[in-house]
Amino acid sequence: MNTETVISKFQRYVINNYSRYPIVFVKGKGCWLWDIEGKKYLDFTTGIAVTNLGHSHPAVVKAIGEQSRRLIHVSNLFYVEPQVELAEILVKHSFADKVFFCNSGAEANESAIKLARRWGRVNGGRYKIVSALGSFHGRTLGALSATGQKRYHEGFKPLVGGFKFVPYGKLEPLGKALEDDKVCAVILEPIQGENGVIIPPEDYLPGVRELCTKRGVLLILDEVQVGLGRTGRLFAYEHYGIEPDVMTLAKALGGGIPAGAVLAREEVAIHLTPGSHGSTLGGNPLAMFSGCAVLRTILGDGLIDNAARMGEYLLERLKTLGRKHKELVKDVRGKGLILGIEFRSKEVAKEITRRCMEKGLLVILTQDKVIRLLPPLIVSREEVDYAVGKIQESFGEVC
Ligand SMILES: Cc1ncc(COP(=O)(O)O)c(C=O)c1O
């Protein structure tokens, strides 16, 4: 098939709920992708923070191959060996005592919301959850109800009740919201990725932690996008010297095989009792063994340090570019390998995105005005230079 045939078959057979770029990828290796016409692209989207090790990383390919020959699926009616291996790695490298596995970010947040409610029920009959405006927690009805962006709610009401929203990055309104003694949890992203790479002030998360502790409320951190090395630490909360009570992961966890997880402290985790929650495919041997390879590679190959170093270098280069093009660029920000270039106009942001893609650099346009860059954690200095060169060329053409 060629691009045209694939697109016309999509229009005939696939529900049209995404607006897609007219590119069909057929091959990936490291930081690079090839389309069906043979054109090569540098992938700074990583399938939206999924392929953190790059495409077809040998450790992931090996794990999937070995495990698929051994055992692809058994249900959670039985004990699953790779599931406990991955849980052990996650527990040993985080605040958590226990892990529940599922298949996606939305499902992980859905599960965390249910867990918080079960915990709240026996801790004062509390059920309300405070979330942030601008947040993104997923598309299932519970996760969507926790998402603080009206445009995603359109046409899906009534949503799940019991969610309250406060401005992101501000402690005072959160403190006020927590005066309600029916609140059982706060759910937040350490960085709002989908909202345009919004990085809160340094004292925000420590302040949130303090408020939650004071009010006896659970702190749920959604690290679906920023977890697993992306910010230059294994988990973003490590930057702030705090620990959550519950954390959700997905995206990069399975190395491209769907996997999600809820990590929790023991006294919270005990509230998901047998039969209270579940997922047929969650924790399945293939995804879990792939996840073990992902974690071992991130931890063992110095990828977290690389993310910090390359992130700093890319940020510096983009800031220099932004300063040169103040008429186009409003702000450049980032932490590790999640970065955003905020433009002054939607039209320019769209045009730069289009030109980057045309030149062979894949970036994500988010919230209409922000180009989000999510390079793989294996990215090299030469690849960063290549990307900056393409962005620079695109700026030059649009000016
Ligand atoms: C912070 C955050 N939480 C949850 C989700 C939803 O994850 P999924 O698409 O795997 O359901 C996303 C997806 O972009 C996300 O960025």
The ligand as an ORCA input file, in Angstrom:
! r2SCAN-3c Opt
* xyz 0 1
  C      -0.712     12.995     32.360
  C      -1.542     12.028     31.577
  N      -2.399     11.221     32.227
  C      -3.166     10.322     31.573
  C      -3.114     10.213     30.204
  C      -3.974      9.204     29.495
  O      -3.208      8.122     29.113
  P      -3.773      7.062     28.041
  O      -3.891      7.773     26.741
  O      -2.764      5.967     28.063
  O      -5.099      6.613     28.560
  C      -2.237     11.027     29.490
  C      -2.170     10.943     28.013
  O      -1.683     11.787     27.318
  C      -1.435     11.957     30.188
  O      -0.589     12.766     29.546
*
